Amino acid sequence: MLISRVQLAGFLDDEFMTEGLSEDVAKVFITWLIERAERLAECEKNPVLLKLKLERWATKGRAIRKILVLWEIEGQRANSHQL
């Protein structure tokens, strides 16, 4: 099942999702999020529940982004493990 651009808006239209990340890391991260969303869309047939779960994934994605930003800062990788 293909997931629509509208359903992915929480990942693709949120500039904060990749803010502070290098281009390579941002591409991998967004691709990973989209793959998770596609898997979720395959399993969840109820559109209301799918929307809620995708919103939750967008929130999780923003939290994961913080860890990735810390990971990319030279000498700060130990801090990312604390999160």
C-alpha positions in Angstrom: 0.0 0.0 0.0 1.3 3.4 -0.9 1.1 6.2 1.6 0.0 9.6 0.4 2.0 12.8 0.5 -0.8 14.3 2.8 -0.3 11.4 5.2 3.5 12.1 5.2 3.1 15.8 5.8 4.1 15.4 9.5 7.5 14.2 8.3 8.1 16.0 5.1 6.7 19.5 5.8 8.2 19.9 9.3 11.5 21.7 8.8 12.4 21.1 12.4 12.5 17.3 11.6 15.9 17.8 9.8 17.2 21.1 11.3 20.8 20.8 12.4 21.4 17.5 10.5 23.8 17.1 7.7 22.2 16.5 4.3 23.3 12.8 4.3 22.0 12.1 7.8 18.7 14.0 7.0 18.1 11.9 3.9 18.6 8.6 5.7 16.5 9.7 8.6 13.6 10.9 6.5 13.8 7.7 4.4 13.7 5.6 7.6 10.7 7.5 8.9 8.8 7.1 5.6 9.6 3.3 5.6 8.1 3.1 9.1 5.0 5.1 8.0 4.6 2.8 5.0 4.7 -0.3 7.2 2.2 1.2 9.5 -0.1 2.0 6.6 0.1 -1.6 5.5 -1.1 -2.8 9.0 -3.6 -0.1 10.0 -6.7 -0.1 7.9 -8.6 2.4 9.9 -7.8 5.9 8.5 -8.5 7.7 11.8 -6.2 5.4 13.8 -3.6 5.6 11.0 -3.6 9.4 11.2 -3.1 9.3 15.0 -0.3 6.8 14.8 1.4 8.8 12.1 1.2 11.9 14.3 2.8 9.9 17.1 5.6 8.8 14.7 6.2 12.4 13.8 6.5 13.3 17.5 8.9 10.4 18.0 10.8 11.5 14.9 11.4 15.0 16.4 12.7 13.4 19.6 15.0 11.1 17.6 16.3 14.1 15.6 17.6 15.6 18.8 19.6 12.5 19.4 21.0 12.6 15.8 22.0 16.3 16.2 23.9 15.4 19.4 25.5 12.5 17.5 26.7 14.7 14.8 28.3 17.3 17.1 32.0 16.4 17.4 32.9 15.1 20.8 29.3 15.0 22.0 28.3 11.5 21.0 28.4 10.4 24.7 25.6 12.9 25.3 23.4 11.3 22.8 23.6 8.0 24.6 22.1 9.6 27.7 18.9 10.4 25.9 
